[in-house]
Amino acid sequence: MSSEPITVLVAEDLDILRENLVEMLNHEVDIEVLGAAASGKEIVELAKEYEPEIILMDVEMETKDAGIVAANTIFAEHPDVKIIFLTMHEDDYTVIEAMSTGAVDYIFKTADCTNAITHIRQAHRNRIELEAAIQRIMHGEYVRILKSKQDYMQFMRKIMLLTPSETEIIRLLLKKRKVADIAAARFVEPVTIKKQIGQLLKKLDAKRTREVVSIIEELHIESLFLPEL
């Protein structure tokens, strides 16, 4: 182990847990707790004052996502700090939001708190071993992002095949216009619009216009058709 102790800050709003964590960590000869905070606002100030190597951070403090907000603020000023989230929240959304801040680790309070010591040492050595539950969640998010990227590329290739008239129809569909409204706006008969919509759906491998609108909204590419956005 390094002759210099691992400098740590603790952020936890429950007094008894915060005090227990500080006491437990200070019993370790290779760890030095520089300070402890009961809120996201306090940990941001302590990070400025002490510039620790590692912060053990709760997610929910004065607000449900106070730790996540604090982590983003701290990383903006101290990008080299290593944040380990220690929390009760085990849902996928919270894990992904927390890890997306740039945190190096995420552990549960439901486990033995001495587990935090192991994770602090791993972070210090740059040998992070995410717990199995966190690996599963992060892998699932990676797969989702990859699929989203693939879906985006496939849809964009289909969009390239659309005629200007078909692109205009999509623009009007995104504005929630009905077939009759689209026909009036384009000075044609509704039957003509229905025929063009049929060709449009065929090109985009969709069964109905609502499906096309949903895909565009899910991929967040409305601005391709509505440049005013």
C-alpha positions in Angstrom: 0.0 0.0 0.0 1.0 3.6 -0.6 2.6 5.4 2.4 0.2 8.2 1.9 -3.4 7.5 3.0 -6.3 7.5 0.6 -8.1 10.7 1.3 -11.9 10.4 1.4 -15.0 12.6 1.9 -18.3 11.1 2.9 -21.7 12.4 1.9 -24.7 10.9 3.7 -27.7 12.6 5.2 -28.5 10.0 7.9 -26.5 11.1 10.9 -26.0 7.7 12.4 -24.9 6.1 9.1 -22.6 9.0 8.3 -21.0 8.8 11.7 -20.6 5.0 11.4 -19.1 5.3 8.0 -16.6 7.9 9.1 -15.6 5.9 12.2 -15.3 2.7 10.2 -13.1 4.3 7.5 -10.9 6.0 10.0 -10.1 2.7 11.6 -8.3 1.8 8.4 -4.6 2.9 8.5 -4.5 3.5 4.8 -7.7 5.7 4.7 -8.1 9.2 6.0 -11.6 10.8 6.1 -11.1 14.6 5.5 -14.7 15.5 6.2 -18.3 14.5 6.0 -21.4 16.2 4.6 -25.1 15.8 5.2 -26.2 17.3 1.8 -25.2 17.6 -1.8 -24.6 21.3 -1.3 -22.2 20.6 1.6 -20.2 17.9 -0.2 -19.6 20.3 -3.1 -18.1 22.9 -0.7 -16.0 20.2 1.0 -14.7 19.0 -2.3 -13.6 22.5 -3.1 -11.9 22.8 0.3 -10.1 19.5 0.6 -9.8 18.1 -3.0 -10.0 14.4 -1.9 -9.0 11.5 -4.0 -12.4 9.7 -3.4 -15.9 10.7 -2.4 -18.3 8.2 -0.9 -21.6 9.7 -2.1 -25.2 9.0 -1.2 -27.8 9.6 -4.0 -30.8 10.8 -2.1 -30.1 13.6 0.5 -31.9 16.9 0.6 -33.5 15.9 -2.7 -34.0 12.6 -4.4 -31.1 13.1 -6.8 -28.9 15.5 -4.7 -25.9 13.2 -4.9 -26.1 13.0 -8.7 -26.4 16.8 -9.0 -23.5 17.2 -6.6 -21.4 14.7 -8.6 -21.9 16.6 -11.8 -21.0 19.9 -10.1 -17.9 18.4 -8.5 -16.6 16.7 -11.7 -16.9 20.1 -13.6 -14.4 21.6 -11.2 -12.4 18.5 -10.1 -12.5 15.9 -13.0 -9.8 13.7 -11.3 -11.8 12.9 -8.2 -13.3 9.4 -7.9 -16.9 9.2 -6.8 -18.3 6.0 -5.4 -22.1 6.0 -4.9 -23.3 4.2 -1.8 -27.1 4.1 -1.8 -30.3 2.2 -1.2 -31.5 2.8 -4.7 -31.2 -0.3 -6.8 -33.4 0.7 -9.8 -31.9 0.8 -13.3 -32.7 4.4 -13.9 -30.9 5.7 -10.8 -27.9 3.5 -11.4 -27.6 4.7 -15.0 -28.1 8.4 -14.0 -25.5 8.1 -11.3 -22.9 6.3 -13.3 -23.4 8.6 -16.3 -21.9 11.5 -14.1 -18.5 9.8 -14.4 -18.6 8.0 -11.1 -16.3 5.0 -10.9 -18.4 2.7 -8.8 -21.9 2.1 -7.3 -22.5 0.0 -4.2 -25.6 -0.8 -2.1 -26.2 0.1 1.5 -28.0 -3.3 1.8 -24.6 -5.0 1.6 -22.2 -5.0 4.5 -20.9 -1.5 4.9 -17.4 -2.8 5.2 -17.7 -3.5 1.5 -17.2 0.2 1.0 -13.6 -0.2 2.2 -12.8 -2.8 -0.5 -14.3 -0.6 -3.2 -12.4 2.5 -2.0 -9.1 0.6 -2.2 -10.1 -0.8 -5.7 -10.8 2.8 -6.8 -7.5 4.0 -5.4 -5.7 1.3 -7.4 -7.8 1.9 -10.5 -9.0 -1.7 -10.4 -12.7 -1.2 -10.3 -14.8 -4.4 -10.0 -18.4 -3.4 -10.4 -20.8 -5.6 -8.5 -22.7 -8.1 -10.6 -26.1 -6.3 -10.3 -24.4 -3.0 -11.6 -22.7 -4.8 -14.4 -26.0 -6.3 -15.5 -27.7 -2.8 -15.5 -24.8 -1.1 -17.3 -24.6 -3.9 -19.9 -28.3 -3.6 -20.5 -27.9 0.2 -21.1 -25.0 -0.4 -23.4 -27.1 -2.8 -25.5 -30.0 -0.4 -25.5 -27.7 2.5 -26.7 -26.2 0.3 -29.4 -29.6 -0.9 -30.6 -30.8 2.7 -30.6 -27.8 3.7 -32.7 -28.4 0.9 -35.2 -32.1 1.8 -35.4 -31.2 5.4 -36.0 -28.8 4.5 -38.9 -31.3 2.1 -40.5 -34.1 4.6 -40.3 -31.9 7.4 -41.7 -31.0 5.2 -44.7 -34.8 4.8 -45.3 -35.4 8.6 -44.9 -32.8 9.2 -47.7 -35.2 7.4 -50.1 -38.2 9.6 -49.5 -39.4 12.1 -52.0 -39.9 15.8 -51.1 -43.6 15.2 -51.1 -43.3 12.3 -48.6 -41.0 14.3 -46.4 -43.6 17.1 -46.4 -46.3 14.6 -45.4 -44.2 13.5 -42.4 -43.7 17.1 -41.4 -47.5 17.6 -41.4 -48.0 14.3 -39.5 -45.7 15.4 -36.8 -47.9 18.5 -36.5 -50.8 16.1 -35.8 -52.5 16.9 -39.1 -55.2 14.5 -40.5 -55.3 13.2 -44.0 -58.0 15.8 -45.0 -55.9 18.6 -43.6 -52.8 17.4 -45.4 -54.7 17.1 -48.7 -56.0 20.7 -48.2 -52.5 22.0 -47.4 -51.1 20.3 -50.5 -54.1 21.2 -52.8 -54.8 17.6 -53.7 -57.5 15.1 -53.1 -57.4 13.0 -49.9 -57.2 9.8 -52.0 -53.9 11.1 -53.4 -52.5 11.6 -49.9 -53.7 8.2 -48.8 -51.8 6.7 -51.8 -48.6 8.7 -50.9 -48.9 7.6 -47.3 -49.1 4.0 -48.4 -45.9 4.4 -50.4 -44.3 6.2 -47.5 -45.2 3.4 -45.1 -43.8 0.8 -47.5 -40.5 2.6 -47.7 -40.2 2.9 -43.9 -41.4 -0.6 -43.2 -44.2 0.7 -41.1 -47.8 -0.3 -40.8 -49.4 3.0 -39.8 -48.5 6.7 -39.6 -48.6 6.6 -35.8 -45.7 4.2 -35.9 -43.6 6.5 -38.1 -44.3 9.5 -35.8 -43.4 7.4 -32.7 -40.1 6.3 -34.3 -39.1 9.8 -35.1 -40.0 11.0 -31.6 -38.1 8.1 -30.0 -35.0 8.9 -32.1 -35.4 12.6 -31.3 -35.0 13.6 -35.0 -38.1 15.8 -35.3 -35.9 18.7 -36.2 -35.1 17.0 -39.5 -38.7 17.6 -40.5 -39.5 20.6 -38.3 -36.5 22.9 -38.7 -38.2 25.5 -36.5 -37.7 23.3 -33.4 
